[in-house]
Amino acid sequence: MEPPLPPRESAEFVASNSQDVFIEAAGVERVAEMLLEKIPGREFSLEGWKTLHELNPQANDEDAVNWVFVSDTLNFSFWSERENHKCMVQYKDKMYSGYWALCAAINRTLDEGIPFTKASYYATVTLGELQHYFRSDTDVPMPLIEERHKILNETGKILLEKFGGSFLNCVRKCDRSAQKLLSLIVENFPSYRDVAKYEGKNISFYKRAQILVADTWSVLEGRGDGCFSDISRITMFADYRLPQVLAHLGAIRYSDALLKKLLEGELLPSGVKEEVEIRGCSVWCVELIRDRVLELIKQKRLKISVEINSVLIDYYLWDYARDHRDDMKGIPFHRTRCIFY
């Protein structure tokens, strides 16, 4: 089988052939100018991954890297069927939903003395144990718990057999290259193989694999083993929240037919044309936004200490979506229930 195009090339191909999702040049310009005002601020920096998010590990050691590996291995499908009826996890007197509910559950489990982020533990954790650790503080359970259990066992066994039980060993095999680490993850861990077929071509988005590389870069603060010289080759992470915020900001637009499906809450199976176009156009849109930000910096002769890349843009827009959730209620997210995002 022909290997899939890498994520960036996949996104460009999808965007150039898309029939139901369109990138709006005026919206790209508007978002680029909005981002320019945020640089260099705390919310648009590598440090923001730790300083803005209390659930993320604050250390930069092997345990922190293994925490990142477990959280991104399970980082998929948190959307709820109804807006005010969702899985919530209480941790240190605060309630969390979505991906942060997963992080809160992991931290709660660690605080209970369970070595949850050690591969030797989660390779054999039972479904019943996982259901207890990921228990919800509402009557809505965490989605896809059986799939999370299967992936956790499978991933733990591979990490033990091939990499001595530590994701840091994977990182150290990659010569400080984000692309090499991405390839290693996809080649060795089946659940990270986020691929599809579109217009006769095999394409890839590798959402969880790319966010794993990015979060490793972030937890290691871009230093030492995490000093990736090619981090700018990582694209935005194609999920269901980023397309929503890009549509809200006018950077992408849906056809009337697709918008009708999204507004009606129609489920889009993973890999169908509309779903691939939503993800692909979103990734390419962020690439265009990044390029425009870099052009504006050059035109205005600004001195910027932070490297402008799609990782930081994704982080910023994902937080923006959370902070502006009420403003975005009229813009639907696409509903796809799968293990890839």
Phi, psi and omega in degrees: 000137180295130180296149182289154171298147175298163185306315183295313180294325177299315182296317179297318179296315180297313183298325182282346180244358188296138180247347183234353178228134186228141177270130182258117184301320181295323178291322176301315179297316182296316179293321179299318180291324177297316180294323181302325179290339182269353183260136348266109177240170183299324183283352177233067181203161177298324182295334183300334180302324179266313188290333182265352187227102188291341181277339178291148178301138179266347177275173176229042184251187183298320179299320179294319178296319179292327174299314179300318181298315180294315183296322180280335172297330182254012187274078178203149166052070178254356184293149183254153182295324180233142190304315184256027182223083190223163174292129179228141178236128177269132178214123181051052175065018178229142180262137181235146176234173177062216180302324182292337174294321176299311181299319179297320179295320178297313181294322177298318180295316178298319179295335178278004177088011178270126182281061193295333183266009176266128183302325180297337178272306188282349174295336182235009179300141181272163178299318179299317178297315181296320177299324177289314181296324183260025180299142180268150175266012168237186179271010178257115180286163174296133182296156172053042185294325178295319178295320178298319180297314181298315181294320181298313178299312182299314183293319178299318180296317179296317181297321178292314185289322188255335190227025176063021175079008182228128178292336178300329176295325175297314181301318184288344178279355193253014174050040178055038178242122178297322181292321178294320179293319177302313180297318180298317180298311185292323182289326189259336185241102188305325186291348180270000186275079185271086185233164179205173174245133182216125180048043176081358181250144171279125182234165179222150170241327176047046185304306184290325179295319180290321179290331175295317176298314182296317180291329174294315175303318184288314183293329177271005173060029178066019183237164176056232180298340181262014179274080183275117183290340185242032181299334181290352177274352175280134182267180170300156184264109191285098181240206178258346183271320182295317176302323179298315181288326177294323176292319178300322182274000176079016181271335170231157181223144178258150172296159180301320182295317180290318180301321178299315178299317182293319180294330179276357178074024181295137179283128175258115178298149178301129176096352177287159188306312183296321181294318178296321180292321177300312182291312183297315180293327178294316179298313182292325177301315180293325175298318179292322177298314179301313180300321181289322175301315179297322177296317180296321178299317180293315181299319183272358180054046180277145175263112184242127182273335183271143175284127180274114180221171183291336177298309182293326177295316177300310179306314183296313184292326178294318176293323178300317179300318180295317184285340183242030184302319181295323180292336188263008186299332180280350181255114183282151168264156181276140185259105176227122182260107182203175182270358188272336180194000000 
